[in-house]
């Protein structure tokens, strides 16, 4: 239950407003007219039904079944609430369904069944097979859950997974694997003492055996004490697997020398005096909720070197099933697995453990701000909001399903599959692919002006891991090194990336003299040039590009755009290089939308608007997209004589003087730009077909406003802004950019000029 009245009220309001519950059904096809109705229902729907009748495998082609999971419960063992009944369990099952969708894109129905008899419940679940691609059994009491799962697995040809058992076991297995790595111990050698003989406890011990723990080294206790050979009280075949031939009877009797305590029982079961008896560097998994078997501070008071996990989110190392079930089902569904077998479960263990040992993602760090996310005693398993989980874990599960022979639809290219999974969480990945491929043909040097910023450091780590580019960081080496260590990054200044130290760099004389030479007839004295090259990292980055020590620079993670632009123009605005607009790519639910000019020219002239349009068309093609450009204004095809419409019409005239290899039209309102049918009614002669994908505005306020509204209200993901006209030598981002956004900008900056146009 909730810890405080305010949390309780907040949770109730979360479930009630703005509409009751946490789920709704959303159509995936249009239903706007009679034609749609005839296809979706009678008579067109019959064609899909006949195809499925001819071949049952076609259900995955023509229905949602292949991506649909049922969460089924009778409410007999719900969280820490016990047997609260099917109806009261519905909020929990709805929550489980939401997690399936959030973390793995799996559609889910929650099904609460008022049936306590396990065999009858199994009959009901088996009858659901035509509807679902997989079944997640949830919160069914032991030993009934064993019966239900066994019957369903025997009779159904789709995956059936009791998450309370196997999901918990998988996450415990991953945490144990990494805890043993930290402690310098191995599965084969450890002594395990466990409390809790329920479904989760038995499944966890079974998993530990699969991972290498010797059965004779496992000591299971429940509310009646040790499970020993010959005990009759409260026994079942599942507990009997872990009987010990021993005269010992209590937890206190058997805890001595234990390397791993596994608690899935109740509060305060493990006493500090018991922890004292455990082996050195003890591993304590106290997973009872809401109060663990022992509080971490009490365990550490007697064993400071203890490695501890709990089931709570307010302590490090939360053992949470959400690390497992969305991703194991994702992999199973995608290969059409007939079951979730041992090989798939162990692949899931390995994938989760591997993620914790890897460098923490920027997205996870942002979601868990302030927490230490560096692999070690307090970070044994990854956080649920690490977006890389779906790619790593689901692809490992899919591979195991294929290798173990339970996949009906094997995947030929696992790397492409993994990349596709990543594209579901990194919305920019698919659109950025052509840019990354172009950037891969040359190793360009990218200098980051704000090299001490956490986002820049995470982006630099990703650049080294994912590209052929060389990051250069402007910042103090000791600050950069300290922050990398704190963030769990492996990059180190001077070793993995070049550092320019504004406070003390051997190139300082060369830099300030170069800057002075450029600016001496614009009021910059030698003393001022020296001061700027000590304090202004944007100017330092521009000078590095000017001197050929870097190929491109990225700045702007803090500060005002035009302040940075001033120094870029001072140093790099020469010859045919001249900033003529900022282009922002907004990735929306229904596709990409480019917007210009968002930052550079406040009130562009017709000539500048034409120049911006030409540049935007060139840049849009870098993403593999054919530009369809609309000039946007309050004026619509000449209905207002003055204002922005006048300048846009003049820009159109300039563009019309020469043949163009892209389509443009205007001036028009935003709705006409994005709605082809509306535009056809207003202006049937328009040369633009379909919805525009590039919007050109005659005022930076309008462009920037639309960009920000799409980010804040439409969950738009921005790539950019891309500084046009500088030959890819400089890009100025905005303070809201993420580490992933900086990686995307590095790929854009890393594109050779030959590909740039």
N, C-alpha and C positions, 0 to 999 in steps of 0.2 A: 504493500500500500504506500501511498505518497507520504513523504516525510513531514511536510508542513501543510497547514490549511491553504496557504496561498498557492502552493504547487497543485494541491488537490483541485482547487477552483479553476486554476489555469488549464489543467488536464480535462476537466469536465467541459469547459468552454471550447477547448480545442475540438472535442468530439461533437459538440452541438452546433457550432457556428462555422461558416455562414449557412451551412445546411447540415442536417444530422448525418453522422457517420463519416467514414473516410474513403468511400469508394463511390464511383458512378460508372455507368456504361457509356462509352463513346463510340459512335459509328466511324468506321474506317473508310467508308465509301460515300460518295455524294448521294443525297436523297432530296433533290431539288425540284424534280419534275416527273411527269408521267413516264418518260423514257427510263429514268433511274428506277422508278417503282417496278416497271415491267422486267427489269434485269434483276433487281434485288429479290423480288418475290414473284408471284405468278405473272406470266408463264415462264420467265427466264430461269428461275431458280431450279426448275425441273432438270435443266441440262446438267447442272452441277451434281444434283442428286443421282442422275443416271450414270455419270462418270464414276462416282464413288461406289455405286452398286456393282459396276463392272470391275472395279479394282479398288479395294479398301484403302490402298496407299494414297489414292487421290484425295482423301480427306485432308491430308496435309497441304495439298495444293489449293483446294477450293474452300476450306473452312479455317477457322482460327484454332482448331484442335491441336495442331503441332506446336503452338505456343501458349497452351492453356493448361493451367495446373489447378487442381482442387485442393484446398486446405480443409480437411475433414476432422471434426472433433465431436465427441459426445459430452465434453465439459466435465469429465470426471477427475481430472488432475491438472487444473489450470494455474500456471505460474506458481506463486506461493499461496494461492487462494484455495486450493483443494478442489473438492467436488462441488462446484457451484452450478452445475447443470448446463445444458446445451445453449439455452438462450442467453444466460449471463456470460457465456464464453464468446459471444459474437464480437464484441469490441476487440478482443484479442485476436481472433481469426481475421477480422477485417485488417487489423494492423499487420498481420503476417502477409496478407495479400498485397498491401501497399508496399511492403519491403521487397517482395518479388518484383514488382513493377519498377520501383525506384532503382534498385541495384542491378537488375539484370534484364529489364525490359520484358518480363514475362507477365502475361495476363493471367488473372487469377480470380476464381470464385471461392468465397468462403461458404462452407456447407456445415451447418450445425445440426446434428442428428440426435433426437431424443430417444436413444436406444442404448441402455446399459449392457445388454447381453453382447459379448464380444463376437459370437458366431453370427448373430443376426446383423450386427453392425458390419461385419465383413461381407455379408450377403448384399447389403445396401451399397457398400463401396464398390464391390465388383460389378454391380449393375450399372454403375456410372461410366464404365470403360468407353462406350461409344462417344462420350462427350469430351473426355479429357486426354491430354497427352501424357499426363503423369499425376500421381496422387501424393500429397504430403499429409501424412497422419500427424495429428497434433493433440497434445494434452489429453491423452487417454491413459487411465491409471494402469499401473502394473499389478498383476501379471497379464491383465486383459490385452494390453498393447502388444505383447508378444504374440498372442493368439491371433489378433486382428491382422497384424503385419504378415505373419506366416501364411495365413489363409489367402490373403490378397496376393501375395507374391507368387504363391503356387498357382492361382487361378487366373491372374491377369497377365497380359502381354505388354504392359507398359510399366515404367518405373514406379515402384511404391517405396516410400521412404518415410520412416518414422523419425522426425527431426529431433524429438526429445532424446531419443537414443543416439542415433548415428550422427546427427549434426553436432551435438555436444561432444561425442567421442572424437570426431574429426578435429574440432577446434582444440580440445584437450590434447590430442595427439600432436598437433602442430606446436602448441605451447610447450609441451613436454620435450619435444625434439629440440627446440631452441633453448629451453632451460638447461637441458643436459649439455648442450654445446657450450653455454656460458659457464656451467659448473665444471666442465671437463670430465663428464661421466658418460657412460653408454647404457643403452637399454638393457643389454645382456647382463650387466653387472649389478643393477640397482635392486634395492628392496623397496617394494611399494606397499604402503598401508592405506587402505581406503575405508571410508565410512559412507554408508548408503547402499542398500541392496536393491534399489529400485531400477527402473529401466535405464535411466541415464548412467547410473553407476556401473551396472553390469556391462553396458555397451562400451563405456570408457575402458574398463579393464580388458574387455575382449580386444579393443583396438590396440591397447598397449602390448598385448601378447602378439598381435600381428606385426607390431613394430619391433619386436625383439625381446620384450620382457619375458623372463622365464616364469611359467605359471606357478612353480613352487616358491617363487619369490614374492608372490602377491598374497597379502593378508587382508581379507575383507571382514569388516565389522558392520553390524547394523544396530538397531535399537536394543537388541538382546545380547550384544557382544560379538565375539568372534564367530565367524562361520566355520565350524570345525566338523571333522568327520564324525558322523553319528548323531549330530544335532537334529532334533525333530521339530523344534519350535519354529514356526513361521519360515519354513523352507520351501523351495521350489526347484525344479531342475536347473534353472538359470543360476541361482545362487550356488547350487551344489557343485557347479564347475570349479568353484574357487575354495572348496573345503580344504582346511589344513589338518593334518594329523598331528594334533598338539594338545597339551594339557593347559595351555594358556587360554584365558577366557575374555579378557577385556582389552579395550584399546590401549590403556596404559601398559598392559602386559606386553603388547606386541610392537609398540611404537619404537622401541630401542633400536638404534642403528638404521632406521628408515631413511632412505635417500629422498623418497617422494611421498608426501601425504596428499591423497586425493579425497577431498571432501565434497560429497553431494548429499548432505544430510540435513543438519539444522544448526542453529546458532550456538556458539560457545562450546562446541563439542571437544575441540582440541585446546588443551590447557597449556599455558606457558611451560609448566614443568615437563610436559610431554615433549615439547619442542626441544628442550634441553637434552633429551635423550636421543634425538635424531642424529644422523651422520653430519659431518662437517658440510658446509655449504648446502643446507637442506633446501629442498624444493617443496613449497607449500601451496597447493591449489585448494583454497577455501572458497568453494563455489556456491554455498547456500545463500539464498536471497530472501529478504533484504539484508539479514544479518549473517555474516559468514561464520564458519566454524571457529575462526580466530581472527581478530582484527590485525591488519598488517603491523600496526605500531606495537601491539602486544607481542607478536612473534619476533619482531626485530629487537625488542628489549632484551630478549634472552639469546637471540641468534642474529646478530647484526648483518651477517653475510647471507641471510636467507633470501631465496628467490621466490617471490610471492605473486600469485594471481588470484583474482576474485571474480565474482559474477557481477560486480558493481561498476558503474561508469565513473564513479568519483575516486577510484583507486587505479593505479597503473595495471596494465595487463588484464583488461576485462575479457573473460571468456564469453564470447557472444556468438550465438549460432548464426547471426546474420553474416558472419565471415564465411559461412559455408553454404547454406541451403540455396541462396539465389544462384550461385555460380555452379554448383554441382548439377542443379536442374537445368541451367542454361546449356552446359555441355552435353548433358544427357538428351535433352530435347533436340538439339541441333544435329545430332547423329542418329536420331530415331532409336535410341537405346531401348531395349526390352526390359532392362532392369538397371539398378545401381548396385554394382557388385563390389567386392573387396578391392579389386584393382583400381576402380574409379575413386573409391573412398581414400585409398592411400595416396593416389595422385593428387587428391584435394588437400590432404595433409601436407604433402611436399610443396605444393604450390603456395599455400598459405604461409608455411614456414619460410620459404624462399623470399616471399614478399617482405617479411619483417627484416630479413638480413640485407635486403637491397636498400639503396638510398631512399629516404622518405620522399614521397611526391609532394610537390608544392601545394596541390589541392588538399591533401590530407593535412598538411601543416596549417593551411589557412582555416580548415574546419575545426582544428584542435589547437587554436592559438594559445601559446603559453606552455603547452605540454612538451616534454622532452621526447622526441621521436627518433632517438638514435638507438640502434640495436644494442641490447644489453639487458641487465637484470630488470629494468623497468620498462622495457619495450621488447617483449618476446613475440608478440603477434601484431599484425598490422591493424590499422584502424578501419572500421567499416567504410568510411568515406574516402578511402584510397581508391581512386578510379581505375588503377591498374589491375585490381583484383579480378575483374571480369575477364580481361584478356589472358592473364597468367593462369588463373585457376580453371576457368571454363575450357580453355584449350588443352590443358593438361588432362582434364576429365574426359574430354572428347577423344583424345589420343589413347587414353587407357581403355575406353569403351571399344574403340576400333581394334586395338591390339588383343583384347580379351574376347572378341568375337560376338559382342552383344549389340553392335551398331547395325541397324537396318539401312542407314543412309550414310555410309562413310564419306568423310571429307577428303578430297584429294590433296589440297594444298593447305596444310595446317597454319603456315605462316600468314597466308592471305586471310584465313579464318580469324586468326588472332588479331590481325590488323583491322578487320571488319568489326570485331568486338570492341576494339579501342575507339573506333569511329562512333560507336553508340554513346560513349561517355565524353570523348573529346570531340565536340561538335565541329571544330575547325579542321579535324584530321583529314577528312575526305577532300575538302576544298583546297587544303594546303598541300596535298600530295604532289601535284605538278610542280609547285614551287620548290618543295624539298628535293624532288628529282632533278630539277634544273640546278639547284644549289650544289648537288652532289658531284657535278662534273669538275668543280674546281675547289681548292682549299683557300678560302678567303679569310682575311684577318679582320675581325669585328671588334672595335673598341667600344666599351661601355663607359660612358662618362660617370655614372653613379655606381662605381664598382663595389661599394660597401653595402649597398641595398640588398636585403634578403632575397627579393625577387630576382635581382640580377645574379646573385650567387647561385640560386637554384637554376636559373636559365643557363648559366655558364656550365654547371654540372651536366645539364641535359644536352647542351651543345656538344660537349666532349663525348657523351655517350651515344648520341643519335645522329651526329653530322660529321662532316669532314672539316668544319670550320675551326678556326683558332680564336678563342675569346681573349681579349686583352682588357684588363680591369684597371680603371683609374681609382686609386684609393690607398689608404695606409696599410701596408702589409700585415702589421700586427693585428689591426682591427679585422681585416679580411680573414686571417687565419683563425682568430678567436671565434668569429661568427660561423665559419665553416665547421669548426669542431662542435660548437653548440648545436648547430642545425643537423649534424650527422652527415655532412657532405664530405666526400673523399678528396675533392680538389684542394690543392694547397698552392699558395702564391709562390711564384718563381719556379715551381716544379711542373705543375699541370697547365698553368696559364701565365702569361706575362703580366707583370704588374708595373704600373706607372705611379710612383709615389710623389704626389704634389709637394710634400714637405722636403723630400730629399731624393732627387733623381739626377743621375749623371748627365742627362740630356737637357737639363734645365736651361743652360746657357743657349743651346741651339734653339730651344723652343721660344724663349722670350725674344731672342734676336729675330727669329722668323716672324713672330707676331708683330714686333715693332716695325719690321721692314714693310709688312703689309699695311700697317695702320699709321705710319709716321706722318702722313699727310692728312690724317683724319683726327688729329688732336691727341694722339696717344704718345706720351713721352716714354723714354726708356724705363723710368721708375714705375710708371703705370703698367707697362708691358710686363715688367718683372712681377708686380703684384698680381696681375691677372693670371700669369702662368704659375703662381703659387696657390691661388684660391679658386679659380674658375675652371672646373673640370670639363665643362662643355667646350670652352675655348681650347683647352689642352687637347681634347679629342679631335677637334677640327684641325688643329695644327698637325697632329699625327697623320691625319688623312692627307692634308696638304703636302707634307714632307714625304709621303709614300710609305710611312711606317705602319699604316693600317689601310685597308681597302674601303672600309665603311665605318661609320660611327652611329651609335644609338644613344640618345639622351632623352630626358624629360620625365623620368619616373617621379620627380617632384619639381615644383616650380611651374611657372606660367609658360605656355607654348611659345608665345612671341618673344619672350626673353631669350629662350634657347635659340629661336630662329634668328635673332639678331646676330649672334656669334657665328652661326652656320653661314649666314650671308656674308658677314665680314671677311671670313677666311676662305670660303669655298665658292663664293659667287664670282665666277670668272669665265671668260669665253662664252660658250653656249650653255653653261650651267647657271640656272636661275630658278629659284623656287616659284612654281606657278600654281600651286594648289595642294591641298591635303585630301586624300581619298580614303574614306573609311569603308571597310567591308563589314556589313552586319549580317551575321548568320542567324536566320530566323527559322521557326518551325517549318515553314513552307518553302524554304530555300534562301539563297543569298540575295542581298540588296546592297549595292554600292552607292555611297553618298559623297558628293563633292560640291563646293570646297568647304570643308568644315573648320579650317583654322587659319589659312595663310592670308587670304585677301578678304578684308571686311566688306568692301563694296566693289566687286570687280567690274572692270570696264567690259564692253562687248569683245574687244580683242583678247582680254584676259579670260573671259568665259569660253571663247572658242579654243584658246590654248589649253585650258583645263579639260575641256571635252575631249580633245585629241589625246591628251595624256591619259585620261581616265579610260578611254577605249583601249589604249595600248596595255595598260596595267591589268584591266579586266581579263584580257586574253591570257595573261600569265597564269591565271587560275583555270584555264581550259574552258572558259565561258565566253560565248559570243555576246558582245555588248549590245543592249537595246536601250538607247539613251533617251530620257525625257527631260526637257527643260521645265522646271516646276516654278509656278508663280501663282499669285492671286488672280492674275489675268488668265483668260482662257481663249487661245487662238484669236487674239487681237481684240477682245471685248473691252480692254482698258487701254487708253492711249498712253498713259504715263506710268511711272513706277517701274518695278522690276521687269514687267512685261516688255517695256520699250527696249531695255538693254538686252534682254534675251532674244527678242526678234532681230536686233542688230547683230547679235552673235550668230544666229542662224544664217543671216545673209552672208556673213564672212565665211562660214563653213560651206555654204552652197556655191561659193566661187570656184571651188575645186572638187573633183570627184573624191568621195570618201569611201573607205572600205568598211564602214560601220553604219548602222541605222540610227538616226536621231530625229526627234520631233519635238515640237513645242510652239509657243509656250502653253502650259496647261496646268490645271489643278492637280493636286496629288491623287485624288480619287480617279481622275481620268487617266493618269499615268499608269495606275496599277490595275484598272478595270477595263479590259479591252472592249467589252460590250457597251459600257457607258461611253467610252471614247468614240466608238463607231456611231452611236446615236448623235453625239455632239458634232463630230467632225468625220464624216464617212470617208473623206479623201486622205486620212492619215496614212503616212508611209510606215508607221510603226505597227507591227503585228504582235498580239499578245501583250502580256504585262511587261512594263519596263523593268529592267534589272539594274539600271544606273539612273540616279536622280541628280541633276545638276541644278543648284540653286544660285540665285543672283545676289544672295546676301549670306554671309557666314553665320549670322544669328539663326537664320532659318535652317541651314544645313546642320549646324551643331545641335539645335533644338530637336530636330527629327532624330538625329543620331542618339541623343541622350534619352528621349522618350522610348525608342525601341530597346535600348539597353535596360531601362528601369521597369517598363511596363509590359514588354513583350519578350523578356528574357533573351534579348538579342546578345549574341557573342560577337565582340568586335575584334577584327584583325586590322591593325593599323593604329593611328592614321599613317598612310604611306605618303611620304613627301615626294611629290612629283617635280621633275625638272632638274634634279640634282645628280643625275647619272648614277643613282644608287650609292652615292657617297655618304649620305646622311639621312637619318630618319629621327623624327621627334615624336615620342610617344606621349601619353598623358598619365597623370598620377594614378588613375584607376586601373592601369594595366596590371595583369597578373604575370606570374612567371611563365605560364604557358603562352601568354600573349607575347612576351619578350622572346621566347623561343621561335614563335612564328615570325616575328619581325627580324630575328637573326637569319632565318631562312630566306626571307625577302632580301635582306641586305647581302646575303651570301650568294645571290644569283649573279653570275658573271654578266657583264655588260652586253655580251653577244646575245644573251637570252632576254635581256631587259628591254631592248628596243629603244 
